Amino acid sequence: NAKAKHVIICALNSNEFNRVSSCATAKEMWDRLEVTYEGTNQVKDAKINMLVREYEMFSMKENENISGMFVRFTNIINSLQSLNKCYTNSEMVRKILRCLPKSWMPKVTAIEEAKDLNTLPLEELLGSLMTHEMTIKNHEEQDK
């Protein structure tokens, strides 16, 4: 217990130390820090529900590029994972394909027909979409 308390105390700044200095055990310290930074189970559940809704409603914004969209998506996924709510790679791949605008439907169809979505890595999908986006921009510039 003394070693564990020492390890916790060494990792804290003065404000955090004041928060836990009255705790008798390392477990008590940890629990207080956990509630302070993660919230109670009720708060965690509310955060999960909010993030799941954000995930379910996620779509690519008008004039947003693939990279920007993927950053937003990854932020949601990482927040959910930190709260122990995880999606499989396959679920995330399918979600990304569903969130693309109608102008991307030919590319989505091509990916769905050519690839096994159950094994397609998310990074490979991202690369394919970014390549397609660059091709579209290149054609638009040539048309000008």
PEBEL-V710763 format. One record per backbone hydrogen bond with DSSP energy under -0.5 kcal/mol. NH is the residue of the N-H (numbers start at 1). CO is the residue of the C=O. E is the energy in kcal/mol with one decimal. If there is no record, write none. Layout:
NH|CO|E + NH|CO|E
This chain:
5|1|-2.6 + 6|2|-2.3 + 7|3|-2.5 + 8|4|-2.2 + 9|5|-2.8 + 10|6|-2.4 + 11|7|-1.0 + 11|8|-0.8 + 12|9|-1.3 + 17|13|-2.6 + 18|14|-2.3 + 19|15|-1.3 + 20|16|-1.2 + 20|17|-0.7 + 21|17|-1.7 + 23|20|-1.9 + 29|25|-2.1 + 30|26|-2.9 + 31|27|-2.9 + 32|28|-2.2 + 33|29|-2.5 + 34|30|-2.8 + 35|31|-2.4 + 36|32|-2.2 + 37|33|-2.6 + 38|34|-3.0 + 39|34|-0.9 + 39|35|-0.8 + 44|40|-2.6 + 45|41|-2.7 + 46|42|-2.1 + 47|43|-2.5 + 48|44|-2.9 + 49|45|-2.7 + 50|46|-2.3 + 51|47|-2.7 + 52|48|-3.0 + 53|49|-2.1 + 54|50|-2.1 + 55|51|-2.6 + 56|52|-3.0 + 57|53|-2.5 + 58|54|-0.6 + 58|55|-0.8 + 60|99|-2.4 + 64|61|-1.8 + 69|65|-2.4 + 70|66|-2.6 + 71|67|-2.0 + 72|68|-2.0 + 73|69|-2.4 + 74|70|-2.9 + 75|71|-2.2 + 76|72|-1.7 + 77|73|-2.5 + 78|74|-3.1 + 79|75|-2.0 + 80|76|-2.3 + 81|77|-2.7 + 82|78|-2.1 + 83|79|-0.7 + 83|80|-0.9 + 84|81|-1.8 + 85|80|-2.7 + 86|84|-0.6 + 92|88|-2.1 + 93|89|-2.7 + 94|90|-2.3 + 95|91|-2.1 + 96|92|-2.5 + 97|93|-2.2 + 98|94|-2.1 + 99|95|-1.6 + 100|96|-0.6 + 100|97|-0.6 + 104|101|-2.1 + 105|102|-2.0 + 107|104|-0.5 + 108|104|-2.5 + 109|105|-2.8 + 110|106|-2.1 + 111|107|-2.4 + 112|108|-2.7 + 113|109|-2.2 + 114|110|-2.2 + 115|111|-2.4 + 117|115|-0.9 + 119|116|-1.6 + 120|116|-1.5 + 125|121|-2.0 + 126|122|-2.5 + 127|123|-2.3 + 128|124|-2.3 + 129|125|-2.6 + 130|126|-2.6 + 131|127|-2.2 + 132|128|-2.1 + 133|129|-2.4 + 134|130|-2.3 + 135|131|-2.1 + 136|132|-2.5 + 137|133|-2.4 + 138|134|-2.4 + 139|135|-2.3 + 140|136|-2.3 + 141|137|-2.2 + 142|138|-1.9 + 143|139|-1.7 + 144|140|-0.6 + 144|141|-0.6
